[in-house]
Amino acid sequence: MRWKSYPKYKDSGVAWLREVPEKWDALPLRRVVKTVKTGGTPLGAEEQFFDNDGFNWFTPIDFSEDLYLKESTRKLSNIGKDDVRCFPGKTVMMVGIGATIGKVGLSINESSCNQQVNGIVCGVKLTPAFCAYYLNTMRDFIFNCGKFTTLPIINQDETKSLIITIPSKNEQAAIADFLDRETGHLDTLIAKKQALIGLLKEKRTALISQTVTRGLPADSAREFGLEPHTRFRDSGIEWLGEVPEAWEVQSTRRYLLNHKQGYYSSAPYVDEGIKLLRISDFVGDGRMSTSQCPRVEACEELAQYLLREGDFVFARTGGAGSFAMIKELNESLAFAAYLIRFRFERAKVDLPFLRYFFLSASFQFGITRSIHGGVNQNVHAEDIKNQFCSIPPLPEQTAIATYLDRETTKIDDLITKIQAAIERLQEYRTALITAAVTGKIDVRTAIAKKEAA
């Protein structure tokens, strides 16, 4: 739907805001709010001040795309509540420090927040929902204007100096109602598309798991000159189940040439040197990216930690069990501590097939069962070597990998299209809010039609 503009505009006097509707004002926030204050954290014993069924206490992790703050992750006990500043219902809360600076939410009921959040109590000229929608459009502006030490920060005085548009109270309420309705429709549509992506990812995992443990579908097997499997046997491994009768079931160590723990050095990174692969360089799906790899000084010791094409690198802690296959290398690449490098016999296993098997639900379940530790979970090289694999003859391994490359690419392409559609909806959502709260579109007619209906 195309929205109309207002009949007349005037200069707002603010360079970035430009023109606003003729009857609107543009004022510093301090002129239309009662207070702007930060929250706080209780001092003292943890258990005494917090209660899972207690009083809402919002922190930056509670802010999302949903404008309305309903439930906090952590809650205060009655004792904790008495130790912090409380805000009335319909307080506009804005993150004032850190990576999420400028994120905005509107509390439903009386609540509190920690010292990273500014509570804004609106005055009589300002509707809280309109204020929240407006400030939510200013996140990039706030981030760029925030003072930097190690983290961006905006204090109470700077918050009060932010310029906000002021339509009439009735118009503010109408705009907020319009945005509640329109963003609600968009959020529902986005959620459905995100759910579809989740289902497609589940389908992808199921396809891989089925194919690497049961073989190709009959038509695809014939396409590759193979006979479909009709006879199966118990693998002897509970989570692997039945496998084709002619396939081997062996531990990973059966196909392994060697393995090695990663390179550790306390020396600082350098501008020129050898790239160092870390857990954070894994990008999922058994792949990695070297674009953000730091560099370390080349030395004689580092030579034994250089990766080759076809190597597999597993995380042993901090994402234990995640892995990447080194598909191709354009320059020297070493692997860091907390990684384990595995090198397999190419005469026995097709490496792309092995990558798919490592992605399968069966293999990942086996790894999960082998994880050690509590908070700092880790997996040992022996745990990975002891995992069982179902291995067909080499020509069939290659056929399966080729088939899965083709079929997973179809699913990935569809996911990419849906993600692009979600991004467009999110961009439209942001643009619609900005246009409505700055008066670039006139939504009064839309509200009137809705009420008439």
WOURLIN-V741678 format. One record per backbone hydrogen bond with DSSP energy under -1.0 kcal/mol. NH is the residue of the N-H (numbers start at 1). CO is the residue of the C=O. If there is no record, write none. Layout:
nh=NH co=CO
nh=NH co=CO
This chain:
nh=10 co=20
nh=12 co=18
nh=18 co=14
nh=20 co=10
nh=22 co=8
nh=24 co=21
nh=25 co=166
nh=27 co=164
nh=29 co=162
nh=30 co=160
nh=31 co=28
nh=32 co=29
nh=34 co=121
nh=35 co=121
nh=37 co=119
nh=39 co=114
nh=39 co=117
nh=40 co=113
nh=49 co=45
nh=51 co=75
nh=54 co=51
nh=55 co=76
nh=57 co=74
nh=58 co=112
nh=62 co=59
nh=63 co=60
nh=69 co=106
nh=76 co=55
nh=77 co=49
nh=81 co=77
nh=82 co=78
nh=83 co=80
nh=84 co=81
nh=87 co=111
nh=90 co=107
nh=92 co=120
nh=93 co=105
nh=94 co=118
nh=95 co=103
nh=96 co=116
nh=98 co=152
nh=101 co=98
nh=102 co=95
nh=103 co=100
nh=105 co=93
nh=106 co=67
nh=107 co=91
nh=108 co=69
nh=111 co=87
nh=112 co=56
nh=114 co=58
nh=117 co=114
nh=118 co=94
nh=119 co=37
nh=120 co=92
nh=121 co=35
nh=123 co=32
nh=126 co=123
nh=131 co=127
nh=132 co=128
nh=133 co=129
nh=134 co=130
nh=135 co=131
nh=136 co=132
nh=137 co=134
nh=138 co=135
nh=142 co=138
nh=143 co=139
nh=144 co=140
nh=145 co=141
nh=146 co=142
nh=147 co=153
nh=149 co=151
nh=153 co=147
nh=154 co=96
nh=159 co=155
nh=160 co=156
nh=161 co=157
nh=162 co=159
nh=164 co=27
nh=166 co=25
nh=172 co=168
nh=173 co=169
nh=174 co=170
nh=175 co=171
nh=176 co=172
nh=177 co=173
nh=178 co=174
nh=179 co=175
nh=180 co=176
nh=181 co=177
nh=182 co=178
nh=183 co=179
nh=184 co=180
nh=185 co=181
nh=186 co=182
nh=187 co=183
nh=188 co=184
nh=189 co=185
nh=190 co=186
nh=191 co=187
nh=192 co=188
nh=193 co=189
nh=194 co=190
nh=195 co=191
nh=196 co=192
nh=197 co=193
nh=198 co=194
nh=199 co=195
nh=200 co=196
nh=201 co=197
nh=202 co=198
nh=203 co=199
nh=204 co=200
nh=205 co=201
nh=206 co=202
nh=207 co=203
nh=208 co=204
nh=209 co=205
nh=210 co=206
nh=211 co=207
nh=212 co=208
nh=214 co=210
nh=215 co=211
nh=221 co=217
nh=222 co=218
nh=223 co=219
nh=224 co=220
nh=225 co=222
nh=226 co=221
nh=233 co=243
nh=235 co=241
nh=240 co=237
nh=241 co=237
nh=243 co=233
nh=245 co=231
nh=247 co=244
nh=248 co=391
nh=250 co=389
nh=252 co=387
nh=253 co=385
nh=254 co=251
nh=255 co=252
nh=256 co=253
nh=257 co=343
nh=258 co=343
nh=260 co=341
nh=262 co=339
nh=263 co=335
nh=270 co=295
nh=274 co=296
nh=276 co=294
nh=277 co=334
nh=281 co=278
nh=282 co=279
nh=283 co=287
nh=287 co=284
nh=289 co=281
nh=293 co=290
nh=296 co=274
nh=303 co=300
nh=304 co=301
nh=305 co=302
nh=306 co=303
nh=307 co=333
nh=310 co=326
nh=311 co=308
nh=312 co=342
nh=313 co=324
nh=314 co=340
nh=315 co=322
nh=316 co=338
nh=321 co=315
nh=322 co=319
nh=324 co=313
nh=325 co=286
nh=326 co=311
nh=327 co=325
nh=334 co=275
nh=336 co=277
nh=337 co=263
nh=339 co=336
nh=340 co=314
nh=341 co=260
nh=342 co=312
nh=343 co=258
nh=345 co=255
nh=348 co=345
nh=349 co=345
nh=354 co=350
nh=355 co=351
nh=356 co=352
nh=357 co=353
nh=358 co=354
nh=359 co=355
nh=360 co=357
nh=364 co=360
nh=365 co=361
nh=366 co=362
nh=367 co=363
nh=368 co=364
nh=369 co=365
nh=370 co=367
nh=371 co=368
nh=372 co=378
nh=377 co=375
nh=378 co=372
nh=379 co=316
nh=384 co=380
nh=385 co=381
nh=386 co=382
nh=387 co=384
nh=389 co=250
nh=391 co=248
nh=397 co=393
nh=398 co=394
nh=399 co=395
nh=400 co=396
nh=401 co=397
nh=402 co=398
nh=403 co=399
nh=404 co=400
nh=405 co=401
nh=406 co=402
nh=407 co=403
nh=408 co=404
nh=409 co=405
nh=410 co=406
nh=411 co=407
nh=412 co=408
nh=413 co=409
nh=414 co=410
nh=415 co=411
nh=416 co=412
nh=417 co=413
nh=418 co=414
nh=419 co=415
nh=420 co=416
nh=421 co=417
nh=422 co=418
nh=423 co=419
nh=424 co=420
nh=425 co=421
nh=426 co=422
nh=427 co=423
nh=428 co=424
nh=429 co=425
nh=430 co=426
nh=431 co=427
nh=432 co=428
nh=433 co=429
nh=434 co=430
nh=435 co=431
nh=436 co=432
nh=437 co=433
nh=438 co=434
nh=440 co=435
nh=441 co=435
nh=442 co=4
nh=447 co=443
nh=448 co=444
nh=449 co=445
nh=450 co=446
nh=451 co=447
nh=452 co=448
nh=453 co=449
